[in-house]
Amino acid sequence: MQSPSRRAFLVGRRTERSPWETFLARLRRTAQGTVHDFSTEAGSARLVPGHMQDVYHARSLCLEHGVTLALDGVPSAARLDDGPVLWVEPGAAMARCERLGPDDPRWFVQPGCLIGELEQAGLPQFRDQPPHLTVAAWLADRRGCDWDFGDTAASGLAHALVLLADGTQANLGAFGVDNRKPLDNLRVQGMIPRLFELASAPAADGLRAGGLWNGRYRLDALRPAAGGTVNLAHLLLGHGGELGWVEWLVFDERAGRPAERPYELRYGRRPGPGEAGEDTDRAVRALFDPDGVFPEQGQRF
């Protein structure tokens, strides 16, 4: 019988994998989609999922290995060079877009669906939006989702199923006396009171600048205009990919409309919250992603 040392001499010693290589190897073993390594010093790769199950596995591995899970394709996204990052691009495998019923004004939309398809389908809120963007990238983009203060209902977004950092699936939608569905989820149930506290605190008042909202996250969704309804899904408008991974969305073509400001004043006009809003922004992010799985400040204003 050969000794271990002689066997190692004959076959060569196995090079120990780096933590990043171990992460990639495990991801490739489980992913149905494609994985491309950019071979950067910090560690950077792209996953195009073949199935939503790929995203579930990726989230779990990112949490275990300390890798940031970032949505790919978001306009004006900041570089993430400080540590390992997995960019996830929702592709054709998760790009369904269809009415909920023959005469239903609501549309079921997966994150990889292109904005151009939604505009062609007749959803008015996507008029003048970049047609090549995925709906996930549009939803994360603060410039494209720059609705006026209290007017997030103009987005037409009715519901969202979101994968949170801890693996919980959160149903976010209309919330009020007649609709308590979000309370069915214990994770969301624990978040709601704190979100309302943050939205009504004096610090939130400082994030309003005339008709604009300058917070990183749309807490004004909990302070709708007169006659409006609170909808927790609107918290995701312009969220920068920092609060969770959107599995699917429902849009209502009756409610959606383009921003009413002139086009040249419509997008990217918010100067950002500055130091005054940092505590509020951090508190919202901590409720959604306390473990830091998703990028922090993943997009500039």
C-alpha positions, 0 to 999 in steps of 0.5 A, spaced: 500 500 500 502 506 498 503 511 503 500 518 503 506 522 502 508 517 496 501 518 493 501 525 493 508 525 490 505 521 484 499 525 483 501 532 486 498 535 491 491 538 491 491 546 491 486 548 496 480 552 494 480 559 496 473 561 499 471 564 492 472 558 488 469 554 493 462 558 493 463 558 485 463 551 485 457 550 490 453 555 486 455 551 479 453 544 482 446 547 484 444 552 478 440 550 472 442 557 469 449 559 467 454 562 471 460 566 469 466 568 473 469 575 472 476 573 475 476 579 479 481 580 485 475 581 490 471 576 486 465 577 482 460 573 477 454 573 474 448 568 475 443 568 469 438 563 473 434 557 469 429 557 475 427 561 481 430 555 485 437 558 482 436 564 486 434 560 492 440 557 492 444 563 491 441 567 496 443 561 501 450 560 499 451 568 499 449 568 506 453 563 508 460 565 504 459 573 505 457 574 498 453 580 496 447 578 492 446 584 487 441 585 481 444 586 475 442 591 469 440 597 474 441 603 471 446 608 475 448 602 479 454 603 483 460 599 483 461 594 488 468 593 489 469 592 496 468 584 497 465 578 493 459 579 489 454 575 485 450 579 480 444 576 478 440 577 471 433 575 471 433 572 464 428 569 459 427 563 464 423 568 468 420 573 463 412 571 463 407 577 462 400 575 462 393 577 464 390 574 470 384 573 466 381 574 459 378 581 462 382 582 468 386 589 468 391 586 472 397 583 469 402 577 472 409 579 471 416 576 472 422 580 474 425 578 467 420 581 463 422 587 459 419 594 459 418 594 452 413 588 452 409 591 458 409 598 454 406 594 448 401 590 452 398 597 454 400 599 461 401 606 461 406 607 466 411 604 462 411 609 457 417 613 455 421 608 460 427 604 457 424 598 453 431 594 454 430 594 462 427 588 465 422 590 470 426 588 476 431 593 474 426 598 473 423 597 479 430 598 483 431 604 479 430 610 483 430 615 477 425 611 473 420 610 479 421 617 481 413 618 483 411 624 487 410 624 494 404 620 496 403 618 489 406 611 489 399 608 486 401 611 480 405 606 478 400 601 478 403 596 482 398 592 486 402 586 489 409 583 489 412 577 492 419 578 495 424 573 497 428 577 503 435 576 506 433 570 511 429 566 505 422 568 507 417 570 502 414 576 503 407 577 500 406 585 499 400 588 497 394 593 499 394 593 507 388 596 510 381 594 514 379 590 508 386 587 506 390 584 512 393 579 507 400 581 509 399 579 516 399 572 514 406 572 514 410 572 521 416 576 518 412 581 515 407 582 521 413 584 525 416 589 520 409 593 519 409 596 526 416 599 525 415 601 518 409 605 520 413 608 526 418 610 521 413 613 516 410 618 521 416 620 525 419 627 524 425 625 521 420 622 515 417 629 514 424 632 513 425 627 507 419 631 503 422 636 499 415 639 496 412 634 491 418 630 491 420 624 496 428 624 498 428 618 502 432 612 499 426 607 500 419 609 499 416 610 506 411 615 503 408 609 500 405 608 507 402 616 507 398 616 501 395 622 498 388 623 500 383 617 498 389 613 497 390 606 500 396 604 503 400 598 499 406 595 502 409 593 495 410 600 493 416 600 498 420 597 493 419 602 488 426 605 487 429 600 492 436 599 488 436 592 489 437 593 496 431 590 500 430 583 497 429 579 490 422 580 487 419 573 484 413 576 481 409 582 481 402 584 479 400 591 475 393 594 474 393 597 468 387 602 470 391 605 476 398 606 472 400 612 469 406 616 467 409 621 472 405 628 471 411 632 471 414 634 464 419 629 461 425 633 463 423 634 470 421 627 471 427 623 473 433 623 477 431 630 480 431 628 487 438 630 490 438 625 495 436 625 503 443 626 505 445 626 512 438 627 515 435 621 512 441 616 513 438 614 520 431 612 517 434 609 511 438 604 515 432 603 519 428 601 513 434 596 510 435 593 517 428 591 517 428 588 510 436 585 510 439 585 517 444 580 515 447 585 509 445 579 503 443 585 498 448 591 496 448 597 501 447 603 497 447 599 491 445 605 487 446 612 487 441 618 486 
